[in-house]
């Protein structure tokens, strides 16, 4: 059926698609019936793999979606990735930029008609109310489908249970191409690593299951910056084994948060800077408390920013120890979001911005 003259030029569908299911496919097809083109914004772009939240890369999710579409549908779909931000306004600005970019690439002007399409099913659908300048299309929640139970079934520790799910319920919940993709992904080292990470987190949570209240853990991180470089460690153990991170760890019963950050910094890097100089370099301490920032449970961290002034032509020596198998200075401009543990990329960005704000204008 041809589109009407007043049909939107572009429909925008935002999601994480972890994995892409039949409810998502229904929204895609409704969008293509209503608008000339569809922009699919894939959230959590460039994030490091995490089995409970972002197990699949942006490229993998794009592959799942394309495999689920008919050739005639693929020709009208554009994909853009949107990294997570700790700030809803910054995230919304990013989405608006992606929409403007897509319209420009299609040769459409500023007067193009844009509509936001999605399914308002729970608190995760808040984004549907963030863009009042666009019209919107609400699609009914198809059969109560959700990616969360699909992930839980797919990453079950019993391989026989996973096989049974893929052979049965998955075929009712997911496009056949996605079922085939997930079945093939089970044979990869990435799947085995995700299973191991998830098993560790489950055991961790079980160890605290007898507590009278759900525990809230407090950690301290040391963001050390000098000459446009940040000091990172590579994690020796789980969670996040092999990923790069800010030096840090749990606050002990008898210490202040800043003291915990200094202790962890010494234990994990042996940074060749005196404690007095480190204390003198403290710029600020900020709290990062996103409820699901760590898959082990509620983890609130206090990040302390140490801005070291140039004293020598070389950066201070550091060597990985304790929970770190390596320590390294990395240029802030060379940081890769997908290589960093949990929300540490966002923490570094936020703390580094404090230095930029404090710097005098040229």
N, C-alpha and C positions, 0 to 999 in steps of 0.2 A: 504494500500500500504506500503510495507517495506521501511525503510529508506535506503538511499544510503550509501556506505562505507565512504564517506567523510562528512556525515551529522554531524552537531554540536552535541557534547555530552550533552551540556546543553544550553537551551535558558533561558534568564533572562527577565522578564517582571516586570517593576516597575510602581506602581500607588497607588493612594489613594483609588479608588473604593468607592466613597461616593455618591451614591451607585454603585454597579457593574451593568453595562448595557450591551446591546447587542454588542456594539462596543468592549468592553473589552472581551466579550465571543469570538468574531471573532478573536481577537489577540491570545487568549489562544489556540484556535483550530488550528490556523495557526502555532503557536509555536510547538504544539504537532505533527503536520504533518512534521515539518522540523527538529526537534531535538529529541534525545532520552529521555531527561527529561526536565521539565520546573520548574524553580524557580520563584515563584511569590513573589516579595518583596512588602510588604504592608507598604506604607509610613505613616507618622504621628503616628507611633507606640507609645502606652502608653500616647497619648495626652489626656488632659481633654476634655470632650464633649463640642462642640461649634456648634450651629445649622447651621451657615453659612459656616462652613469649615470642621469640623471633628465631625459630629453628631454620628457616629457609631464607636464602639471600634474595635480594630484589630480582636478580637475573633468573633465579629458579622460579620465583612466583610469576614473573612475566611469562616464562616458558609454560607453566601450568595453565595460565589463562589463555594464551594463544592456542595451546593444544585443545582447549575446550570449545573454541569458536569455529564457526564455519568460515571458509575462505572469504566469502562475501562480507562477513562481519569484521574480519581482521583488517580489511582495507580501510575501515572507518574508525579504527581505534588507535589512540596515541597513548603511550606510557610515559610517565614522569615519576621519578623517585623523590620522596620528601623525607629527609632525616628528621628524627625527633628533636624537639626543643624543650627546654625546661620552662618555656614561657609561651602561653597560648597566643599572645599577640604576635610574637616573632614567628610562630608556626603559621598563623593565618596570613601574615605578610608573605611568607614563603609560598603558600598555596596560591595566593593572588598573583604572585610573580610567575608561577608556572602556568597559570591560566592565560595571562597576558602573552607569555612566550609562545604558547600553543596557538593562540589566535593569530599572532604575527606570522608564525610559520605557515599557517593556512591562508594567509593573505586577507584576513578579516580585520576590520578596523575597530576602533574603540566603541563603536555603536553596536557591536555584535551582541546577540542575545545569548546569555549564559544561564543555565539552570543547574542546580545542585540536586543530585538524585541519590537516594539511599533508603535504608530501612531503619526506622527509629525503634530499637528493641530494648536498649538498656542505657546505663550511664555512659557507655563507650560511644554512644551516638551523639554526644554533645556538640560535635563539630557541625551538625546540620543547622544549628542556630547561630553560627559564628559569622555567616556571610549574608546579612540582610539585603545587600544590594543585588543579589541574584534571586531569581524565582527558584522554586523547589518542587520536587516531585517525591512524594512519599510512597514507597513500595511496601505492600504488606509483608509481614515476617513469614516467610515460606516455611511451614511445618516446624517452626521453632528451631530451625537449623542454626548452629553456632560452630565456629572453628575451635573453640576451647575443648569440648568433649571429643572432637575428632583428633586433636593433638594428644589428648590424654590416652585415647585408645591406641593411637599409632605408636606412642612411646611407652607402651606397657612393657614391663620387664620380662614378661613371658612371651617368647617368640610365637608360641602356638596361639596365644590369644590375639596377637597382632595379625597372624595369618587368617584366623577366623573372622576378625573384623573386616579385613580387606576383601575376603571372599563373600561376606554377607552384608552387614549394615552399611559399610562404606559405599557399596554400590547403589544404595538408596539415597545417600547423603551427598555424594561427590560425583562430578562428571566422570565418565569412564576413563577419559584421558588422564585425569588427576589420580585415579586409583592406580592406573598403570605406572604413572610417574613415581608415586609413593612406593609401590612395590619394588621398582628398580632402585630407588634411593636407599632401600634397606640394605643393599649389598655394599654400600660405600663406607669408607673409614669415617666420614663425617657423621653418619648415622650412629655408628658404634660409639663415637666420642660423645655425641649428644645423650645417648643412653647412659653412659658412665657418669656424665655430669648430673643427670636427673636422678640417678640412683643415689649419688652422694647427697644431693639436696633432700631427698626423701628420708634418708637415714638421719640427717641432721635434724629435720623437723620432728621425726619420731623420738629422738633423744629428749626433746623438750615437751613431748605430748602430755606428760604427767604433771606439768606445772599448773598451779591453780588458775593462772591467767595466761593468755598468749604472750610469750616473752617479747620484749622490745630490746634490741641490742644496740649498743652505742659504740661507734668506732671513731677513730681519728686518722685523718689523712694529711700528708705533708706535700703541698704543692710547692716545689722549689724551682724557681725560675731565675736564670741569669743569661744576659745577652741574647734574648730571644730563644733560649733553649729551656726545656723542662726536664727534670730528672724523673726517669721511669724505671720500674723494675719489671722483670718478667716473672709471672707467678709460677712457682715450683709445683704447687699442689692444687687441688680442687677447692672451690669452684674456679673456673676460668683458667685451668691449667694451660700454660703456654701463652696466655694473653698478656699484653702489657698493661701496667696499672700504675697508679700513684702509690708510693710507699705508704703503708698504713696498717692498722689492725685494731683490735679491741682495746677499749679503755679499761684499765684494771681498777679494782675497787678503791685503791688508795692513791690515785693520781688525778691531776687536772688534765683536761683535754689537751692543752698545748704540750704538757709534759709527755703525754702518750704519743703525740705526733713526733716529738723529738726522739723519744725512745725507739719507736718503730723505724724512723729514718736512720738512726744509728745502726740498729740491728740488721736492717735489710740492705743498706747501701754503704755503711762505713764512710759516709761523706767526709772528705778531708776539709772540714770547716769547723771551727771551735763552736761549742755550745753558746758561748757569749756572743759570737758573731751571728750565729743563727737567730738567737733571741732578738738581737738588735735589728735584724732584717725583717722581722714580722710586720706585715702590712695589715692583715685582717684575718678573721676567722668567720666562716660562713657555714650554716647548716644546710644539708641536702637531705631531704626527708620524703622523697616520693615514696608512696606506700609500697610499691612493688619493684623497687630498684634492685632488690637482691632476692634470688629465688630461695634462699635459706629461710627467709622470714622477714619480719619488720626490722629493717636495719637503718638506723639514723646515723649519718656520719657528720663530723665536724671537720671541715677542711681548713687548714691553716696555710696561708700564703706567705712564703719566705722569698723575698726579692733580694737576691744577692747582687751587690755592686761589683763591677769588674775590678779585680785586683791584680790579675796577671793576664797575659795573653791567652792562657789556656783555662778551660773550665776545671773546677776542683775534681780530684780523683774520686771515684766511687766504684764499688765492687759488690755484686750480688751475694747475699748471705741469708741465713735463716730461712724465711719463706720465699726468698727470691733466688732464682738460679742465675740471674744476670741483672746488672744495673747499667743504664746508659742515658746519656744526655741526648735529647731529640729536639730538633728545631720545631718550634711551634707551627711553622708553616708546612712541616713535613708529616704532621700527625695524621694518621689514618683511623677514622672512626671505627672501622670494622676490626681493627687490631687491638682495640682497647676494651678492657673489662667493664661490663655493666655500663654505668653512666659516667665513667671517668673522663671521657672526651668532653662531656658537657660541663663537668666540674672544672676541668682545666680551662675551657673557654671562658667560663664565668669568672674564674679567679684571675686569669690573664687580662680580662677586660678592666679589672680594678687598677692594674698597672697603667694601662692605656689611658684611663680616665684621670689618673694622678699626674701623668706626664704633661709638662707645659706645652702649649701649642707652639709650633715653630714660627 
